[in-house]
Amino acid sequence: MILRPVADNRLNAFIDSDFCGLWSPKTSHLRASALSRTGYVITYCGCPIHWVSKLQTEIALSTTEAEYIALSMCMRDLIPMRTLLSEISKGFAIADLDEPLLNDAPLRAFTKMHKSVVHEDNSGCLEIASKPEQYRPRTKHIGIKWHHFRDQVASGQVVIEKIDTKFNWADIFTKPLPRTQFESLRKLMMGW
């Protein structure tokens, strides 16, 4: 990996899912073939620090639901990391990342945790996550198990933004990609 940190001091994420990617007529009798795959990357200062690719534990009934489950799974890692960074910054001096990382700038106390930006490419998932007061008839079955992060979104600590699929780093973890798309995402994420 070639890490090129940016001076934003943010903990962000890229999330994607592949709805029933293993399903085929030959494997339709297997429960696992109906499971969707979750992929996400959590970055700090623009560098990947945690990534996941795994099957979801429940069968999603739509692409939107599979994306929302992936978002919820990612938030289960992102929120505790935000809390940890916030606690560390209160007890220790952390370099002010408005300065270049490799200079001899004095350490200053960093006490404000910047909002995290979560990049999601599914419009339905974005709507469910960012409008907690609205429920849709087709998504009302998505229970509290997956809604746990909504208070973070409502308070503004986490912002969920639309990203084009071709720039979504997590796409690389959910399904086989054409070589050009794979190499493009690898370059964005790994620097080569």
LINNOR-V915857 format. One record per helix or strand. SS is the DSSP state (A for helix, B for strand). FROM is the first residue (numbers start at 1). LEN is the number of residues. If there is no record, write none. Layout:
{{SS:FROM:LEN} {SS:FROM:LEN}}
//
This chain:
{{B:11:8} {A:31:4} {B:37:8} {B:47:9} {A:63:29} {B:94:1} {B:108:1} {B:116:5} {A:123:8} {A:144:4} {A:150:5} {B:158:5} {A:165:3} {A:169:5} {A:179:12}}
//
